């Protein structure tokens, strides 16, 4: 089992907050427009653009073209009526994104010689330099673009959860505790030297074990919350967590 698989293996069953999830707002955007909807959509786009970039690169597009296509797709997603095609029965943002991206790419292939994209239009901030560096480190395997997309979606979500957890601890002045104990979130958790961590933190070994338990619990809560942002119904969360684990198998 890999580190990322271990992070998903035991997500717990705490009830996520579904009153206003990002994806439910995105679905609403197909029927109405508001600053809240735009912010929710842009938040999801900024968090999960790389899986689509990896998809189009694995499909054979060169970096400059892949960057242009990814940027243009998300601009249209925010500015145009793509959201009207969102199907609430699918319930998963990742499925919607990939279907719409495939349609977009098929349409773009028919637009040779069209006016160059860009101009004075607004942009969504994507760090394509880092994205291309990440893609260059992708394993040389025979995975399809679709499988690469699913794996990268899972990893992007886990990275987002870990970043939120670190920021949460840092905001409470507990950054050193997070960095000392974050190993408990990995497959190597059983090898964590609690005594060594206790000495470095100036705590008892028992206190460190309690802190590690709380860190794991907070991670599980944030994981479920993040997944909840990308599905429409609470009953979809466990299925989506199972999908994440399946997407990470075979690394």
TORTORDREN-484981 format. One record per atom (N, C-alpha, C, CB): residue in one letter; x, y, z. Coordinates in pm, whole numbers, padded with zeros to 5 digits, always signed. Glycine has a CB too. Layout:
residues N
aXYZ;...
This chain:
residues 251
x+00085-00120+00000;x+00000+00000+00000;x+00088+00124+00000;x-00096+00001+00124;x+00054+00221-00085;x+00132+00343-00090;x+00087+00442+00017;x+00122+00407-00228;x+00167+00548+00031;x+00132+00654+00125;x-00007+00710+00096;x+00236+00766+00121;x-00034+00738-00031;x-00161+00800-00067;x-00277+00705-00047;x-00157+00848-00209;x-00256+00576-00072;x-00362+00479-00047;x-00394+00474+00101;x-00322+00341-00098;x-00291+00478+00185;x-00313+00473+00330;x-00395+00592+00376;x-00180+00469+00406;x-00377+00705+00311;x-00449+00825+00350;x-00598+00812+00327;x-00396+00944+00276;x-00637+00727+00231;x-00777+00711+00196;x-00837+00588+00260;x-00793+00705+00046;x-00754+00493+00303;x-00799+00361+00343;x-00904+00364+00453;x-00683+00279+00387;x-00886+00451+00554;x-00978+00454+00667;x-01032+00595+00687;x-00908+00404+00796;x-01122+00639+00598;x-01166+00778+00601;x-01258+00811+00715;x-01232+00812+00475;x-01313+00712+00784;x-01410+00741+00890;x-01545+00774+00831;x-01361+00856+00978;x-01644+00796+00917;x-01778+00818+00867;x-01841+00943+00928;x-01864+00698+00896;x-01757+01040+00963;x-01812+01165+01015;x-01899+01230+00909;x-01699+01262+01058;x-02010+01289+00950;x-02104+01348+00855;x-02049+01478+00800;x-02239+01372+00921;x-02030+01489+00665;x-01981+01614+00607;x-02091+01718+00606;x-01928+01590+00464;x-02047+01845+00588;x-02143+01954+00583;x-02186+01976+00438;x-02084+02084+00643;x-02315+01957+00412;x-02363+01966+00275;x-02451+02087+00249;x-02438+01842+00241;x-02463+02177+00346;x-02554+02290+00328;x-02518+02369+00203;x-02550+02380+00451;x-02389+02397+00181;x-02346+02472+00064;x-02212+02417+00017;x-02334+02624+00097;x-02212+02311-00060;x-02088+02257-00113;x-02055+02329-00244;x-02098+02104-00135;x-01928+02322-00283;x-01887+02386-00408;x-01963+02329-00527;x-01736+02369-00428;x-01978+02199-00533;x-02038+02136-00650;x-02187+02166-00658;x-02015+01985-00648;x-02254+02174-00544;x-02395+02210-00547;x-02412+02353-00600;x-02458+02196-00406;x-02319+02441-00565;x-02323+02577-00620;x-02297+02577-00770;x-02220+02667-00549;x-02203+02493-00813;x-02172+02484-00955;x-02295+02436-01033;x-02053+02388-00979;x-02365+02337-00980;x-02486+02290-01046;x-02590+02402-01056;x-02545+02170-00971;x-02597+02483-00951;x-02689+02595-00954;x-02652+02697-01061;x-02693+02662-00818;x-02523+02703-01093;x-02478+02802-01191;x-02538+02777-01328;x-02326+02800-01200;x-02582+02655-01354;x-02649+02627-01480;x-02785+02693-01489;x-02664+02478-01499;x-02836+02738-01374;x-02969+02800-01370;x-02963+02947-01331;x-03058+02725-01273;x-02858+02986-01264;x-02847+03126-01225;x-02700+03161-01211;x-02925+03154-01092;x-02670+03290-01211;x-02531+03334-01197;x-02520+03426-01077;x-02482+03406-01327;x-02411+03412-01003;x-02388+03500-00888;x-02240+03498-00856;x-02473+03457-00764;x-02191+03600-00784;x-02050+03600-00743;x-02014+03478-00660;x-02019+03727-00664;x-02107+03429-00579;x-02080+03312-00496;x-02056+03190-00583;x-02195+03287-00399;x-02138+03173-00686;x-02121+03061-00778;x-01987+03070-00849;x-02236+03058-00881;x-01952+03190-00897;x-01824+03206-00968;x-01706+03174-00877;x-01810+03349-01022;x-01711+03221-00753;x-01601+03192-00661;x-01589+03042-00633;x-01620+03269-00530;x-01703+02976-00617;x-01701+02832-00591;x-01641+02757-00710;x-01842+02780-00561;x-01681+02795-00831;x-01631+02729-00949;x-01482+02754-00968;x-01707+02775-01072;x-01440+02877-00950;x-01298+02908-00966;x-01213+02835-00862;x-01275+03060-00956;x-01266+02820-00741;x-01195+02746-00638;x-01171+02602-00680;x-01272+02750-00507;x-01274+02539-00738;x-01259+02402-00784;x-01164+02393-00904;x-01395+02344-00821;x-01176+02489-00995;x-01088+02489-01112;x-00942+02502-01073;x-01127+02601-01208;x-00914+02595-00982;x-00776+02618-00940;x-00720+02497-00866;x-00768+02742-00852;x-00807+02425-00795;x-00761+02308-00720;x-00736+02188-00809;x-00862+02273-00614;x-00815+02177-00918;x-00815+02050-00992;x-00787+02066-01141;x-00947+01982-00975;x-00712+02172-01178;x-00679+02187-01320;x-00574+02086-01365;x-00630+02328-01347;x-00482+02048-01277;x-00370+01965-01323;x-00414+01830-01378;x-00274+01944-01210;x-00511+01760-01320;x-00553+01633-01380;x-00592+01646-01527;x-00668+01575-01303;x-00659+01756-01564;x-00695+01774-01704;x-00573+01808-01788;x-00802+01883-01718;x-00480+01884-01731;x-00356+01913-01803;x-00280+01784-01828;x-00268+02014-01725;x-00270+01698-01728;x-00202+01569-01745;x-00274+01483-01848;x-00194+01495-01610;x-00407+01492-01850;x-00486+01417-01948;x-00449+01458-02090;x-00636+01438-01924;x-00448+01589-02116;x-00424+01634-02253;x-00278+01614-02293;x-00463+01782-02267;x-00186+01624-02198;x-00045+01594-02229;x-00027+01446-02260;x+00046+01635-02112;x-00089+01358-02183;x-00079+01214-02209;x-00147+01178-02341;x-00142+01133-02093;x-00240+01263-02385;x-00307+01240-02513;x-00219+01277-02632;x-00437+01320-02518;x-00101+01334-02604;x-00006+01361-02712;x+00014+01507-02747;x-00048+01290-02831;x-00056+01599-02679;x-00038+01741-02709;x+00093+01792-02650;x-00156+01824-02656;x+00155+01886-02718;x+00279+01948-02671;x+00247+02048-02559;x+00354+02018-02788;x+00349+02083-02476;x+00323+02168-02359;x+00249+02297-02390;x+00450+02201-02293;x+00296+02375-02488;x+00233+02504-02516;x+00086+02487-02556;x+00309+02578-02627;x+00059+02389-02640;x-00078+02365-02684;x-00164+02315-02568;x-00081+02264-02799;x-00108+02226-02486;x-00182+02173-02372;x-00216+02285-02273;x-00102+02062-02301;x-00122+02374-02251;x-00146+02486-02160;x-00256+02577-02215;x-00016+02568-02138;x-00248+02606-02344;x-00348+02692-02408;x-00487+02630-02399;x-00310+02717-02555;x-00496+02501-02427;x-00625+02432-02425;x-00683+02426-02284;x-00611+02292-02482;x-00598+02397-02186;x-00646+02387-02048;x-00697+02522-02000;x-00535+02336-01955;x-00621+02628-02026;x-00663+02762-01985;x-00794+02802-02053;x-00553+02864-02018;x-00802+02777-02182;x-00922+02815-02256;x-01045+02739-02207;x-00903+02792-02405;x-01027+02612-02179;x-01140+02533-02132;x-01197+02589-02002;x-01098+02388-02111;x-01110+02620-01907;x-01159+02670-01779;x-01218+02810-01792;x-01048+02670-01676;x-01162+02892-01880;x-01221+03023-01903;x-01364+03009-01956;x-01135+03104-02001;x-01382+02919-02050;x-01516+02898-02104;x-01609+02838-01999;x-01512+02808-02227;x-01555+02751-01916;x-01637+02690-01812;x-01692+02797-01719;x-01557+02586-01732;x-01609+02897-01688;x-01651+03004-01597;x-01739+03105-01669;x-01529+03074-01538;x-01705+03139-01794;x-01769+03251-01861;x-01890+03214-01947;x-01670+03321-01946;x-01893+03093-01999;x-01996+03055-02096;x-02104+02970-02030;x-01933+02978-02213;x-02181+02901-02114;x-02296+02827-02063;x-02268+02678-02050;x-02415+02849-02154;x-02141+02639-02034;x-02109+02497-02020;x-02185+02435-01903;x-01957+02478-02001;x-02207+02513-01799;x-02268+02458-01678;x-02412+02417-01699;x-02260+02559-01565;x-02474+02468-01803;x-02611+02428-01830;x-02620+02281-01864;x-02669+02512-01943;x-02506+02223-01906;x-02504+02081-01942;x-02473+01991-01824;x-02403+02057-02051;x-02449+02050-01707;x-02417+01969-01589;x-02536+01881-01553;x-02378+02058-01469;x-02509+01754-01531;x-02614+01657-01501;x-02612+01625-01352;x-02597+01529-01584;x-02711+01670-01276;x-02712+01643-01132;x-02711+01495-01099;x-02832+01707-01069;x-02761+01411-01191;x-02764+01267-01163;x-02625+01206-01160;x-02847+01196-01267;x-02529+01270-01230;x-02391+01220-01223;x-02334+01243-01084;x-02302+01288-01330;x-02357+01362-01030;x-02323+01389-00892;x-02176+01408-00860;x-02373+01283-00810;x-02088+01397-00959;x-01945+01407-00931;x-01881+01509-01025;x-01876+01269-00947;x-01812+01604-00967;x-01749+01710-01044;x-01643+01655-01138;x-01689+01813-00951;x-01567+01554-01094;x-01460+01501-01179;x-01517+01441-01307;x-01378+01394-01102;x-01632+01372-01300;x-01693+01314-01419;x-01739+01423-01515;x-01811+01225-01380;x-01804+01524-01459;x-01851+01636-01541;x-01735+01704-01613;x-01926+01737-01455;x-01627+01732-01539;x-01512+01801-01599;x-01454+01723-01716;x-01405+01824-01495;x-01435+01592-01697;x-01371+01513-01803;x-01460+01503-01926;x-01337+01372-01751;x-01590+01483-01907;x-01682+01477-02020;x-01680+01608-02098;x-01825+01444-01972;x-01689+01720-02026;x-01691+01849-02093;x-01557+01880-02161;x-01725+01959-01993;x-01448+01838-02099;x-01315+01862-02159;x-01300+01783-02289;x-01203+01823-02059;x-01348+01660-02290;x-01340+01580-02413;x-01422+01644-02525;x-01390+01437-02387;x-01539+01694-02490;x-01622+01762-02590;x-01552+01888-02641;x-01760+01799-02531;x-01491+01961-02549;x-01418+02082-02586;x-01303+02050-02682;x-01365+02152-02460;x-01225+01947-02651;x-01112+01910-02735;x-01158+01866-02874;x-01030+01799-02670;x-01268+01790-02880;x-01320+01746-03010;x-01363+01867-03093;x-01439+01650-02990;x-01424+01965-03030;x-01468+02085-03100;x-01349+02168-03146;x-01558+02170-03009;x-01245+02176-03062;x-01128+02256-03096;x-01055+02199-03217;x-01033+02266-02977;x-01057+02068-03233;x-00991+02007-03348;x-01055+02050-03480;x-00994+01854-03336;x-01178+02097-03471;x-01250+02141-03591;x-01233+02290-03616;x-01398+02107-03579;x-01150+02354-03534;x-01139+02500-03543;x-01001+02545-03591;x-01169+02563-03408;x-00935+02467-03675;x-00804+02507-03724;x-00816+02638-03799;x-00744+02398-03816;x-00721+02726-03771;x-00721+02856-03836;x-00810+02959-03770;x-00762+02841-03977;x-00874+02919-03659;x-00960+03015-03587;x-00875+03122-03523;x-01046+02943-03480;x-00938+03231-03484;x-00867+03341-03421;x-00798+03293-03294;x-00962+03457-03388;x-00676+03340-03274;x-00598+03299-03157;x-00675+03331-03029;x-00460+03367-03156;x-00672+03237-02936;x-00742+03256-02810;x-00665+03354-02721;x-00762+03122-02739;x-00733+03409-02622;x-00666+03496-02525;x-00710+03640-02543;x-00515+03485-02539;x-00614+03727-02578;x-00646+03868-02594;x-00659+03935-02458;x-00774+03886-02674;x-00764+04016-02448;x-00783+04096-02327;x-00870+04025-02224;x-00846+04229-02363;x-00899+03898-02244;x-00988+03829-02152;x-00918+03803-02019;x-01036+03696-02213;x-00998+03789-01914;x-00944+03758-01783;x-00887+03616-01785;x-01052+03773-01674;x-00806+03585-01689;x-00748+03451-01681;x-00772+03393-01543;x-00597+03454-01712;x-00757+03262-01535;x-00755+03192-01408;x-00610+03152-01383;x-00852+03066-01407;x-00561+03170-01264;x-00420+03154-01236;x-00382+03007-01222;x-00382+03229-01109;x-00313+02954-01323;x-00258+02819-01318;x-00107+02828-01335;x-00322+02729-01428;x-00032+02755-01255;x+00114+02755-01265;x+00155+02643-01360;x+00181+02738-01125;x+00154+02674-01490;x+00184+02571-01589;x+00330+02529-01586;x+00148+02621-01727;x+00419+02615-01539;x+00560+02575-01527;x+00574+02459-01430;x+00647+02693-01481;x+00511+02474-01314;x+00511+02365-01217;x+00436+02244-01272;x+00449+02410-01083;x+00326+02270-01343;x+00249+02160-01400;x+00331+02077-01497;x+00128+02214-01470;x+00409+02143-01582;x+00490+02069-01678;x+00603+01994-01609;x+00547+02163-01783;x+00660+02054-01504;x+00762+01984-01426;x+00703+01858-01363;x+00820+02075-01316;x+00581+01868-01311;x+00515+01751-01254;x+00491+01645-01360;x+00383+01791-01188;x+00447+01688-01479;x+00418+01591-01584;x+00545+01521-01630;x+00351+01660-01702;x+00657+01593-01630;x+00784+01532-01673;x+00829+01423-01578;x+00893+01639-01684;x+00776+01425-01454;x+00811+01322-01356;x+00708+01210-01350;x+00825+01384-01220;x+00606+01217-01435;x+00508+01109-01438;x+00576+00980-01483;x+00389+01145-01532;x+00540+00867-01427;x+00604+00741-01466;x+00578+00709-01613;x+00554+00627-01379;x+00678+00649-01677;x+00665+00609-01817;x+00590+00477-01822;x+00805+00597-01887;x+00461+00484-01816;x+00378+00363-01815;x+00285+00365-01935;x+00297+00352-01683;x+00202+00262-01946;x+00110+00254-02058;x-00032+00292-02017;x+00110+00113-02116;x-00043+00371-01912;x-00176+00413-01867;x-00242+00501-01973;x-00166+00489-01733;x-00372+00486-01985;x-00449+00571-02076;x-00460+00711-02019;x-00589+00511-02102;x-00490+00811-02103;x-00513+00946-02051;x-00622+00949-01945;x-00550+01040-02163;x-00727+00866-01962;x-00835+00863-01865;x-00787+00812-01729;x-00949+00775-01916;x-00702+00710-01730;x-00654+00657-01603;x-00559+00756-01536;x-00583+00523-01624;x-00476+00823-01614;x-00389+00926-01559;x-00473+01036-01495;x-00297+00985-01670;x-00579+01076-01562;x-00668+01179-01509;x-00726+01136-01374;x-00781+01209-01607;x-00776+01013-01365;x-00837+00967-01241;x-00735+00962-01128;x-00899+00830-01261;x-00614+00914-01156;x-00512+00909-01053;x-00473+01049-01008;x-00389+00834-01102;x-00454+01139-01104;x-00413+01274-01070;x-00524+01349-00997;x-00372+01350-01195;x-00649+01317-01027;x-00759+01377-00951;x-00749+01336-00804;x-00897+01333-01010;x-00726+01206-00781;x-00715+01156-00643;x-00599+01222-00570;x-00698+01003-00642;x-00484+01231-00635;x-00368+01290-00570;x-00386+01440-00546;x-00244+01266-00654;x-00450+01510-00640;x-00475+01653-00621;x-00566+01675-00500;x-00538+01714-00746;x-00665+01590-00485;x-00756+01604-00371;x-00682+01579-00240;x-00874+01507-00385;x-00598+01475-00236;x-00523+01446-00114;x-00424+01557-00082;x-00449+01313-00127;x-00360+01614-00184;x-00268+01726-00162;x-00343+01845-00102;x-00199+01766-00294;x-00463+01868-00152;x-00543+01981-00102;x-00581+01960+00044;x-00669+02000-00188;x-00616+01836+00079;x-00651+01806+00217;x-00531+01827+00309;x-00703+01662+00230;x-00414+01778+00266;x-00295+01792+00349;x-00258+01940+00366;x-00178+01716+00287;x-00272+02019+00261;x-00242+02162+00270;x-00339+02231+00366;x-00248+02228+00131;x-00465+02193+00361;x-00563+02251+00453;x-00530+02214+00597;x-00705+02206+00417;x-00490+02089+00617;x-00457+02043+00753;x-00336+02118+00806;x-00430+01891+00753;x-00234+02134+00724;x-00114+02207+00766;x-00149+02352+00800;x-00007+02202+00657;x-00230+02415+00716;x-00270+02554+00741;x-00352+02565+00868;x-00349+02610+00622;x-00435+02467+00894;x-00518+02464+01014;x-00431+02461+01139;x-00612+02342+01012;x-00331+02374+01139;x-00241+02364+01255;x-00154+02489+01267;x-00151+02238+01243;x-00106+02542+01154;x-00021+02660+01160;x-00098+02780+01216;x+00033+02693+01020;x-00226+02793+01178;x-00306+02904+01226;x-00327+02900+01377;x-00440+02905+01157;x-00316+02782+01434;x-00333+02766+01578;x-00199+02762+01651;x-00412+02639+01608;x-00091+02796+01579;x+00041+02795+01639;x+00094+02656+01666;x+00039+02872+01765;x+00044+02557+01594;x+00084+02418+01619;x+00154+02358+01497;x-00039+02334+01656;x+00217+02444+01419;x+00289+02398+01301;x+00395+02293+01333;x+00352+02514+01232;x+00481+02314+01435;x+00582+02213+01467;x+00521+02078+01502;x+00667+02261+01582;x+00407+02079+01568;x+00340+01953+01602;x+00296+01880+01476;x+00219+01979+01694;x+00241+01954+01381;x+00199+01893+01255;x+00317+01829+01184;x+00135+01998+01164;x+00427+01902+01171;x+00542+01849+01097;x+00606+01730+01168;x+00646+01960+01076;x+00600+01730+01301;x+00659+01618+01375;x+00574+01492+01363;x+00675+01655+01522;x+00444+01508+01345;x+00353+01394+01351;x+00287+01358+01218;x+00247+01421+01450;x+00311+01433+01113;x+00240+01406+00989;x+00270+01267+00932;x+00274+01512+00886;x+00378+01205+00981;x+00407+01069+00938;x+00298+00969+00975;x+00536+01023+00998;x+00214+01001+01073;x+00107+00909+01112;x+00001+00899+01004;x+00044+00953+01244;x+00003+00987+00906;x-00096+00985+00799;x-00053+00895+00685;x-00120+01124+00748;x+00065+00833+00695;x+00118+00753+00587;x+00116+00605+00621;x+00258+00796+00554;x+00150+00526+00519;x+00154+00381+00538;x+00262+00341+00638;x+00178+00311+00405;x+00358+00429+00663;x+00466+00399+00757;x+00436+00448+00897;x+00596+00460+00708;x+00307+00469+00926;x+00269+00528+01055;x+00320+00447+01173;x+00119+00542+01063;x+00320+00314+01155;x+00358+00231+01269;x+00505+00244+01306;x+00327+00087+01240;x+00586+00305+01217;x+00728+00321+01244;x+00759+00456+01309;x+00807+00307+01115;x+00657+00540+01329;x+00682+00670+01389;x+00740+00654+01529;x+00554+00753+01393;x+00850+00722+01555;x+00916+00714+01685;x+00851+00816+01779;x+01070+00740+01673;x+00752+00771+01855;x+00680+00863+01943;x+00772+00923+02049;x+00565+00790+02011;x+00864+00842+02101;x+00954+00892+02205;x+01042+01005+02150;x+01042+00779+02260;x+01091+00985+02028;x+01176+01087+01966;x+01095+01214+01938;x+01237+01034+01835;x+00972+01196+01890;x+00886+01311+01864;x+00854+01385+01993;x+00757+01267+01793;x+00829+01308+02100;x+00797+01369+02230;x+00913+01453+02279;x+00763+01262+02333;x+01036+01403+02263;x+01153+01477+02309;x+01170+01606+02231;x+01279+01391+02296;x+01151+01599+02100;x+01170+01719+02017;x+01063+01824+02044;x+01169+01681+01869;x+00944+01779+02086;x+00834+01872+02110;x+00823+01916+02256;x+00704+01809+02067;x+00899+01850+02342;x+00892+01881+02484;x+00764+01833+02549;x+00905+02028+02505;x+00711+01719+02499;x+00588+01661+02551;x+00614+01520+02600;x+00477+01662+02443;x+00518+01466+02673;x+00528+01326+02713;x+00492+01238+02595;x+00437+01297+02836;x+00538+01113+02598;x+00505+01022+02489;x+00355+00998+02481;x+00579+00889+02507;x+00290+00993+02596;x+00144+00976+02596;x+00073+01092+02530;x+00094+00959+02737;x+00121+01214+02558;x+00059+01332+02498;x+00077+01333+02346;x+00118+01459+02558;x+00193+01284+02301;x+00219+01279+02158;x+00126+01179+02091;x+00365+01242+02131;x+00102+01066+02154;x+00011+00966+02097;x-00131+01020+02086;x+00013+00838+02182;x-00173+01095+02188;x-00305+01158+02183;x-00310+01260+02069;x-00338+01226+02319;x-00205+01340+02056;x-00199+01440+01949;x-00202+01374+01812;x-00074+01526+01963;x-00133+01259+01799;x-00133+01187+01671;x-00272+01136+01638;x-00033+01070+01676;x-00342+01087+01739;x-00479+01039+01717;x-00568+01154+01670;x-00537+00978+01847;x-00553+01272+01730;x-00634+01387+01691;x-00599+01435+01550;x-00613+01501+01791;x-00470+01425+01515;x-00428+01464+01380;x-00493+01374+01276;x-00275+01459+01367;x-00491+01244+01302;x-00555+01150+01209;x-00705+01178+01196;x-00532+01006+01255;x-00769+01204+01310;x-00912+01229+01308;x-00944+01357+01230;x-00967+01239+01450;x-00865+01462+01251;x-00886+01587+01179;x-00863+01567+01029;x-00794+01697+01232;x-00764+01488+00994;x-00738+01458+00854;x-00858+01388+00790;x-00611+01370+00840;x-00912+01289+00860;x-01028+01218+00807;x-01147+01311+00786;x-01068+01103+00900;x-01167+01402+00883;x-01277+01497+00870;x-01258+01588+00749;x-01290+01581+00997;x-01136+01639+00732;x-01109+01728+00618;x-01118+01653+00486;x-00971+01792+00632;x-01077+01527+00485;x-01086+01447+00364;x-01231+01431+00320;x-01022+01309+00385;x-01317+01398+00413;x-01458+01383+00381;x-01519+01517+00338;x-01534+01326+00501;x-01478+01623+00404;x-01529+01755+00368;x-01487+01794+00228;x-01481+01860+00468;x-01361+01767+00193;x-01312+01801+00060;x-01384+01719-00046;x-01161+01778+00051;x-01403+01590-00020;x-01477+01507-00114;x-01620+01558-00128;x-01477+01359-00067;x-01678+01600-00017;x-01815+01652-00020;x-01828+01773-00111;x-01860+01689+00120;x-01721+01850-00127;x-01724+01966-00216;x-01738+01925-00362;x-01599+02049-00197;x-01707+01801-00396;x-01705+01759-00535;x-01815+01661-00571;x-01573+01697-00566;x-01907+01633-00479;x-02024+01551-00508;x-02149+01627-00467;x-02016+01413-00435;x-02262+01581-00516;x-02384+01657-00490;x-02456+01611-00364;x-02478+01646-00607;x-02456+01480-00336;x-02534+01425-00227;x-02444+01362-00121;x-02633+01322-00279;x-02482+01367+00007;x-02398+01307+00113;x-02376+01158+00095;x-02461+01330+00247;x-02473+01089+00035;x-02456+00945+00017;x-02352+00910-00089;x-02588+00881-00019;x-02306+01012-00164;x-02204+00988-00266;x-02062+00988-00208;x-02214+01092-00375;x-02044+01036-00087;x-01910+01055-00032;x-01834+00924-00020;x-01917+01123+00103;x-01895+00822+00037;x-01824+00696+00056;x-01788+00631-00077;x-01908+00600+00140;x-01877+00639-00174;x-01845+00585-00307;x-01727+00660-00368;x-01966+00594-00399;x-01724+00790-00349;x-01614+00869-00405;x-01482+00837-00335;x-01645+01019-00393;x-01486+00816-00206;x-01365+00776-00133;x-01315+00641-00183;x-01393+00769+00019;x-01406+00550-00210;x-01366+00420-00265;x-01303+00437-00403;x-01488+00325-00274;x-01357+00531-00480;x-01299+00558-00612;x-01156+00611-00598;x-01385+00658-00689;x-01134+00699-00501;x-01000+00754-00480;x-00900+00642-00453;x-01000+00854-00363;x-00938+00550-00367;x-00849+00439-00334;x-00822+00353-00458;x-00909+00354-00222;x-00927+00328-00535;x-00910+00247-00656;x-00819+00316-00756;x-01047+00217-00720;x-00833+00449-00769;x-00751+00525-00863;x-00604+00523-00827;x-00799+00667-00871;x-00573+00502-00699;x-00435+00504-00652;x-00370+00367-00657;x-00430+00558-00511;x-00446+00265-00682;x-00388+00130-00685;x-00293+00117-00804;x-00499+00021-00693;x-00189+00041-00783;x-00097+00012-00892;x+00013+00111-00909;x-00170+00001-01016;x+00025+00211-00817;x+00137+00306-00828;x+00266+00241-00785;x+00110+00432-00743;
